Amino acid sequence: MKKLPVEPRLPPGMGAMLRINELFRAFALAVNELIDRVSTPLSVSAVTVGASPFDYEASRDGFVSIVGGVVSAVAYVRQGVSTSLGVVAVVPVKKGDTVRITYTVAPAVTLI
């Protein structure tokens, strides 16, 4: 299979196009490097919601998604310090963080 040339061969007067090609190449290299750094695929885990207020301790880094139900408050707890978030749909978490959900009708909770 024939490889593509590393340097573009452009006709004279196409300097602006060369700069665009250089920008695209730099962008493509940055995206490829980011893809290479991602070591695990996206995983989604349903959370069984208990009685309100429900405390969920994150088993890994990710995002806790809170959808539906009738939620009156969401709080975020890290190292014993609680922060009220009002009512939100997605909460970023680190392993060991707790998300406290107060509700009258249970929402669907997922760790992404």
URJOVEN-V501255 format. One record per residue. RES is the residue in one small letter. PHI is phi in whole degrees, 0 to 359 (NA if undefined). D_FIRST is the distance of its C-alpha to the first C-alpha in whole Angstrom. Layout:
RES	PHI	D_FIRST
RES	PHI	D_FIRST
This chain:
m	NA	0
k	280	4
k	279	6
l	282	10
p	295	13
v	289	15
e	258	18
p	292	19
r	254	20
l	248	23
p	295	26
p	305	29
g	84	31
m	253	28
g	301	29
a	297	30
m	295	27
l	297	25
r	296	28
i	296	27
n	298	23
e	295	24
l	297	27
f	297	24
r	298	22
a	296	25
f	297	25
a	298	22
l	296	22
a	295	26
v	296	25
n	298	22
e	295	25
l	297	27
i	299	25
d	295	25
r	285	29
v	284	29
s	265	30
t	232	32
p	287	31
l	299	34
s	232	37
v	234	40
s	234	43
a	291	46
v	249	50
t	279	53
v	274	55
g	265	59
a	296	62
s	280	63
p	287	62
f	259	59
d	256	57
y	247	54
e	263	52
a	294	49
s	276	47
r	198	44
d	295	43
g	163	42
f	226	44
v	261	47
s	262	47
i	238	50
v	230	50
g	77	53
g	68	57
v	236	60
v	260	59
s	257	61
a	199	60
v	227	57
a	233	57
y	244	55
v	236	56
r	228	55
q	51	57
g	81	60
v	260	60
s	258	60
t	232	58
s	285	59
l	249	56
g	72	58
v	242	56
v	236	53
a	260	50
v	223	47
v	235	48
p	288	46
v	223	47
k	254	46
k	307	47
g	96	51
d	292	52
t	240	54
v	246	54
r	257	57
i	244	58
t	253	61
y	209	61
t	252	63
v	235	61
a	299	58
p	274	54
a	274	51
v	241	50
t	222	46
l	263	44
i	250	41
